[in-house]
């Protein structure tokens, strides 16, 4: 388990999520994942990550809508 700051990766493309997670975890960051904007908002409220890497084009709620909601 990673012990560094928490990063939330929000993307609906599994390959991108895997690649980003791999690189971030190698740097001892704790990585959380959300597949859409609604899940991202729930995770942000619950976990309060230090950084959110947010895709713009996603189902349900796009990245711009998530940014506005944050």
ZIKA-V679903 format. One record per pair of residues at least 6 apart in sequence whose C-alpha atoms are under 7 Angstrom apart, sorted by the first residue. I is the first residue (numbers start at 1). GAP is how many residues later the second one is. D is the distance in Angstrom with one decimal. If there is no record, write none. Layout:
i: (I	I)
gap: (GAP	GAP)
d: (D	D)
This chain:
i: (2	2	2	2	3	3	3	4	4	4	5	5	5	6	6	6	6	6	6	7	7	7	7	7	7	7	7	8	8	8	8	8	8	8	9	9	9	9	9	9	9	10	10	10	10	10	10	10	10	11	11	11	11	11	11	11	12	12	12	21	25	34	36	36	36	36	37	37	37	37	37	37	38	38	41	54	55	56	56	56	57)
gap: (23	26	27	28	25	26	27	24	25	26	24	25	45	23	24	25	43	44	45	22	23	24	25	42	43	44	45	23	24	25	41	43	44	45	8	23	24	25	43	44	45	23	24	25	26	30	43	44	45	6	23	24	25	43	44	47	23	24	46	10	6	6	22	23	24	25	21	23	24	25	26	29	22	23	25	9	8	6	7	8	6)
d: (6.7	5.4	5.7	4.8	6.4	6.4	6.0	5.4	4.4	5.7	5.4	5.9	6.4	6.0	4.6	5.8	4.8	5.6	6.8	6.9	6.1	5.0	6.2	5.4	6.0	4.8	5.8	5.9	4.7	5.6	6.2	6.3	4.7	6.1	6.7	6.2	4.9	6.3	6.1	4.9	6.3	5.9	4.7	5.7	6.5	6.4	6.0	4.9	6.0	6.4	6.6	5.1	6.4	6.6	5.3	6.9	4.5	6.1	6.1	6.2	6.6	5.2	5.8	6.0	6.6	6.7	7.0	6.6	4.7	6.0	6.6	5.8	6.9	6.3	6.9	6.1	5.6	5.5	4.0	6.3	6.4)
